Amino acid sequence: MHSLKAGIMSLVILAMLAAPSLGIAQNCGPAPCIGIADFDSDGFLTALDLGSDIDFLFAGGSEPVFGIGDLDGDGFGTALDLGFLIDVLFAGKPAVWPAREIILVGRSGAGTTMLLCDDAVTYIIGDPINGGTYNVGTDDVAGDIDLVDACPKTDTLIIAAGTKFKGSPSLANPSAFVVRRTGYVHAVGLPNDPIVFGSNNAPGARARGDWGGVVINGCACNNNQPNGYIVDTEGDGGIGGGNDLNDNSGCFDYIRVEFAGREFTIDNELNGISLTSVGGDTKFEHIQVNQNFDDGIEWFGGRVDVKYSVVSGCGDDGFDSDFGAQWRGQYLIVVRDPLGVNSTNYNGFEWDNQPAAPYQDCPRMKPTIFNATLVGAGCDVSLDRHDGAHIRRGADADINNTVWTEWYSALEYDDASAWDNAGCDPQIDCYTEIALPGNPDSRIEIDHSIWYEVFKISGNATTASEIPYMPASVGGAHPSNVYLAEGCGNPSILVQVATYDGVTPLDFRPIAGDPQGIGINAAGAVPPLDGWFDPAGAAFKGALMENDPSPWYSGWTDFSVD
């Protein structure tokens, strides 16, 4: 990044990057940072390019631009920065700038574009003393939201691979990174150079809840009918809601969020990542949340899908969902830190259709999952109660080709879960209250999956025959090849169980050769051929094959515990 071209590229003509309509929304590749200052595209930095820089600085260039072009770190491109550029161009000085910090606090406004692409900078979210939230976009007042028209994306933030954000650990005003409904963020890391949102404390002194977390608000559907189909995000993270199923809040790829989850008020803490009514055109892949105080990733309505994602060592649920979220997931891992905090009812999946009775508003929540590995902290009954999945309050589920191991119970269902509730069509349009009595698809479905080393099969059933949503019998003769092994003391099926110490590399591939004979490498259910699911996931169960030479989580994840 510290080459000559990279050194001065971030004095940007804003018109080049002013809106997602210019191609950013359709191109989720790495951010276009390298060479932007080569305005005439001749491959060299010359006086002609300097003229463009001068035009930007002195002919209306008042927009804040963070990056190498902001060499003095004051948040603006000014004549002082121009002096650095002149030295580089005409005095032969190297384009290497000292490491420095820039504090991001509470920016909001319409019609702005910002670029963050400097690996010599650490961006601090919030003032180190007073805290604060860094905002992309503006909040709409709930009463002014027009559910007919999609909300415009008036603010664009472009973040390059390798950029690091550190949340200030303020107790009075916890910091957070918030994307408002009008915000669009292009944050695309690389397999060996992810974008990291973490703690401002030093390694070894970090802990869950050091800072707030990441919030993304969108304009897609939810079923919060009592509140006018608007969801107020936890931790004062703004509002989400609208009727645009395909709303696009940006590109998020190779992202890690760690040591977040600060409690804002009593029982009001942020998740690692909160997705509030985020639409289906948002890219959300290669995401890790590590050591969060509360849930890892939580959906509050919306239709944003997730692929290649890890939730590790969090204090509460792994993948949580509420308010009619209808998302797809493939290649997911939840691993609980056995040395960490034991919270009551920690679950791999926890899904609620509605938080209050009768739990039945439409659209009906039904995530569709293929290829997940859910690892608990151990199946011993003496541990606090925790489940591979807790599906309740009218929620549906379609779960396929998954492995659940080391849990108190594999599954708990209660509060009018969908297996005994006729419900409504989970695919209806936004806010069309249509009940479909007897809808055959309105049932929890678990297919081609393995429950192994669990204390009990279900929190609400003592035998497999009491689980009506799983067809036929259990064991090897099961027509859908669902294998159930109840009780502690079974040999491990995963290499990494009980090695989560922050030092030992984790390996989520199953033990080679399937020594327990449970069919973990056998073919599973075939994912829908919809262009999003990877059809290769039909060949095995869990998030990875046993002989995968390069696990998809290698390189960009970090399982540190402090």
Secondary structure as GFF3:
##gff-version 3
##sequence-region A 1 562
A	DSSP	alpha_helix	4	8	.	.	.	ID=ss1
A	DSSP	three_ten_helix	14	17	.	.	.	ID=ss2
A	DSSP	three_ten_helix	20	22	.	.	.	ID=ss3
A	DSSP	alpha_helix	47	58	.	.	.	ID=ss4
A	DSSP	alpha_helix	79	90	.	.	.	ID=ss5
A	DSSP	beta_strand	100	104	.	.	.	ID=ss6
A	DSSP	beta_strand	112	116	.	.	.	ID=ss7
A	DSSP	beta_strand	121	125	.	.	.	ID=ss8
A	DSSP	beta_strand	133	136	.	.	.	ID=ss9
A	DSSP	three_ten_helix	142	144	.	.	.	ID=ss10
A	DSSP	beta_strand	155	159	.	.	.	ID=ss11
A	DSSP	beta_strand	164	167	.	.	.	ID=ss12
A	DSSP	beta_strand	176	179	.	.	.	ID=ss13
A	DSSP	beta_strand	183	188	.	.	.	ID=ss14
A	DSSP	beta_strand	195	199	.	.	.	ID=ss15
A	DSSP	beta_strand	214	217	.	.	.	ID=ss16
A	DSSP	three_ten_helix	225	227	.	.	.	ID=ss17
A	DSSP	beta_strand	231	232	.	.	.	ID=ss18
A	DSSP	three_ten_helix	234	236	.	.	.	ID=ss19
A	DSSP	beta_strand	239	240	.	.	.	ID=ss20
A	DSSP	beta_strand	250	258	.	.	.	ID=ss21
A	DSSP	beta_strand	263	265	.	.	.	ID=ss22
A	DSSP	beta_strand	268	269	.	.	.	ID=ss23
A	DSSP	beta_strand	273	276	.	.	.	ID=ss24
A	DSSP	beta_strand	283	290	.	.	.	ID=ss25
A	DSSP	beta_strand	297	300	.	.	.	ID=ss26
A	DSSP	beta_strand	306	312	.	.	.	ID=ss27
A	DSSP	beta_strand	319	322	.	.	.	ID=ss28
A	DSSP	beta_strand	328	335	.	.	.	ID=ss29
A	DSSP	beta_strand	346	352	.	.	.	ID=ss30
A	DSSP	beta_strand	368	375	.	.	.	ID=ss31
A	DSSP	beta_strand	386	392	.	.	.	ID=ss32
A	DSSP	beta_strand	398	400	.	.	.	ID=ss33
A	DSSP	beta_strand	403	414	.	.	.	ID=ss34
A	DSSP	three_ten_helix	418	420	.	.	.	ID=ss35
A	DSSP	beta_strand	445	447	.	.	.	ID=ss36
A	DSSP	beta_strand	450	458	.	.	.	ID=ss37
A	DSSP	three_ten_helix	464	466	.	.	.	ID=ss38
A	DSSP	three_ten_helix	475	477	.	.	.	ID=ss39
A	DSSP	beta_strand	483	486	.	.	.	ID=ss40
A	DSSP	three_ten_helix	535	539	.	.	.	ID=ss41
###
